């Protein structure tokens, strides 16, 4: 008997464990996200953002053999008790130019979870919930719908999103 895996749906998650002295400056990242939202402009490049991006690409590449390049990046602020509608970042009529992966990074979050929707062959409509914490990332295929649940009643949650292409 033989087995051939035709497809696999992998989720990657964990802490961003930067070396001492090179920690992610979450205040600067949060400030850049708020500025981009208020001015309705693209998120400006910063050394802090680059450190996060480089960490993720290097570690995913070394540990799992996946080479990623950036597509887009933006940040969002979620209100108390906010639940987003299902989100997707692929273009169904232009899949070739759509991202392969979505990364969510907890800049400043409390009581927040990400719910990822997926199908398992005939078993449709499955969900997987994972908490999103400060300095924690979740990366998954862009073909998955997902939504964010801010269970916090007092504070906003600030999340950095980066989309990647697999090369």
Secondary structure per residue as TSV (DSSP state, phi and psi in degrees):
chain	resnum	aa	ss	phi	psi
A	1	X	-	360.0	137.5
A	2	X	-	-122.3	160.1
A	3	X	-	-137.1	136.6
A	4	X	-	-130.3	119.6
A	5	X	-	-81.7	118.4
A	6	X	-	-85.6	-31.7
A	7	X	-	-151.2	152.9
A	8	X	-	-141.2	141.6
A	9	X	-	-117.2	104.8
A	10	X	-	-103.3	142.1
A	11	X	-	-116.2	137.8
A	12	X	E	-118.9	135.3
A	13	X	E	-156.8	158.3
A	14	X	E	158.6	-175.6
A	15	X	E	-84.2	150.9
A	16	X	-	-91.9	98.8
A	17	X	-	-96.8	84.0
A	18	X	-	-78.6	152.0
A	19	X	-	-64.0	152.6
A	20	X	T	-56.6	133.5
A	21	X	T	91.9	-9.4
A	22	X	-	-124.2	29.7
A	23	X	-	-64.8	153.4
A	24	X	-	-68.1	127.8
A	25	X	-	-84.4	91.6
A	26	X	H	-67.5	-28.3
A	27	X	H	-66.1	-41.5
A	28	X	H	-67.1	-43.7
A	29	X	H	-62.2	-44.0
A	30	X	H	-62.5	-42.6
A	31	X	H	-61.3	-43.1
A	32	X	H	-65.0	-38.7
A	33	X	H	-64.4	-47.4
A	34	X	H	-62.4	-40.8
A	35	X	H	-62.2	-42.0
A	36	X	H	-66.9	-35.0
A	37	X	H	-69.7	-46.2
A	38	X	H	-67.7	-34.6
A	39	X	H	-93.9	-4.0
A	40	X	T	54.7	41.7
A	41	X	-	-121.9	167.7
A	42	X	-	-63.3	152.1
A	43	X	-	-63.6	125.6
A	44	X	-	-79.7	150.3
A	45	X	-	-66.0	140.0
A	46	X	-	-144.6	157.7
A	47	X	H	-60.4	-37.9
A	48	X	H	-62.4	-46.6
A	49	X	H	-61.2	-42.8
A	50	X	H	-63.1	-38.0
A	51	X	H	-62.7	-44.2
A	52	X	H	-62.0	-50.0
A	53	X	H	-60.1	-45.7
A	54	X	H	-64.6	-41.7
A	55	X	H	-57.6	-50.5
A	56	X	H	-63.1	-50.4
A	57	X	H	-62.4	-42.8
A	58	X	H	-65.9	-45.3
A	59	X	H	-71.1	-39.7
A	60	X	H	-65.2	-40.2
A	61	X	H	-64.7	-46.0
A	62	X	H	-70.1	-44.7
A	63	X	H	-79.8	-34.7
A	64	X	H	-121.6	-0.5
A	65	X	-	69.3	27.9
A	66	X	-	-107.3	122.0
A	67	X	-	-98.5	123.7
A	68	X	E	-117.9	145.9
A	69	X	E	-127.5	151.5
A	70	X	E	-72.6	144.4
A	71	X	E	-109.9	-65.1
A	72	X	E	-142.7	164.4
A	73	X	E	-151.2	140.5
A	74	X	E	-159.8	169.5
A	75	X	E	-126.4	157.2
A	76	X	E	-135.4	151.9
A	77	X	E	-119.0	127.1
A	78	X	E	-109.7	132.2
A	79	X	-	-72.4	167.3
A	80	X	T	-57.5	134.9
A	81	X	T	60.7	17.4
A	82	X	-	-78.1	136.8
A	83	X	B	-123.3	121.1
A	84	X	-	-74.2	158.0
A	85	X	-	-70.0	167.0
A	86	X	-	-56.5	132.4
A	87	X	B	-111.4	145.4
A	88	X	-	-146.7	145.3
A	89	X	-	-123.0	25.8
A	90	X	-	-111.4	153.2
A	91	X	-	-103.5	110.8
A	92	X	T	-60.8	-26.2
A	93	X	T	-95.3	-2.4
A	94	X	-	-143.4	61.1
A	95	X	G	-62.7	-30.8
A	96	X	G	-61.5	-33.1
A	97	X	G	-103.1	12.4
A	98	X	S	-88.6	155.6
A	99	X	-	-70.8	157.9
A	100	X	S	-93.1	-32.1
A	101	X	E	-133.5	152.1
A	102	X	E	-118.8	133.7
A	103	X	E	-117.7	130.0
A	104	X	E	-114.1	128.3
A	105	X	E	-121.7	127.4
A	106	X	E	-78.5	100.7
A	107	X	E	-74.1	-56.7
A	108	X	E	-146.1	101.7
A	109	X	-	-135.1	148.3
A	110	X	S	-140.8	134.0
A	111	X	S	49.1	56.4
A	112	X	E	-125.3	142.9
A	113	X	E	-138.0	155.3
A	114	X	E	-112.5	131.2
A	115	X	E	-111.3	116.6
A	116	X	E	-103.6	128.5
A	117	X	E	-97.7	138.8
A	118	X	E	-154.2	161.9
A	119	X	E	-112.2	147.3
A	120	X	E	-123.8	83.4
A	121	X	T	55.7	-117.8
A	122	X	T	-73.6	-20.0
A	123	X	E	-81.7	92.6
A	124	X	E	-91.5	158.3
A	125	X	E	73.9	27.9
A	126	X	E	-78.0	153.5
A	127	X	E	-133.0	153.1
A	128	X	E	-133.2	126.3
A	129	X	E	-104.3	137.4
A	130	X	E	-140.2	132.6
A	131	X	E	-70.2	143.0
A	132	X	E	-108.2	125.1
A	133	X	-	-118.8	170.1
A	134	X	T	-57.3	137.2
A	135	X	T	60.4	29.3
A	136	X	E	-122.1	144.0
A	137	X	E	-124.0	156.3
A	138	X	E	-134.5	127.0
A	139	X	E	-127.8	133.4
A	140	X	E	-150.5	165.2
A	141	X	E	-61.0	141.7
A	142	X	T	-70.6	-12.1
A	143	X	T	-74.8	-12.5
A	144	X	S	-84.0	133.7
A	145	X	-	-75.8	151.7
A	146	X	E	-152.4	163.2
A	147	X	E	-143.3	158.3
A	148	X	E	-112.0	133.7
A	149	X	E	-117.2	114.0
A	150	X	E	-94.6	102.3
A	151	X	-	-85.4	-0.3
A	152	X	-	-75.6	134.6
A	153	X	S	-98.2	-7.6
A	154	X	S	-118.1	-28.8
A	155	X	-	-124.2	160.7
A	156	X	-	-83.1	157.2
A	157	X	E	-113.2	134.6
A	158	X	E	-114.0	121.4
A	159	X	E	-128.7	133.2
A	160	X	E	-93.9	131.3
A	161	X	E	-115.1	134.0
A	162	X	E	-132.6	132.6
A	163	X	E	-105.8	146.3
A	164	X	E	-130.0	152.3
A	165	X	E	-107.8	136.6
A	166	X	E	-87.9	123.9
A	167	X	-	-121.4	360.0
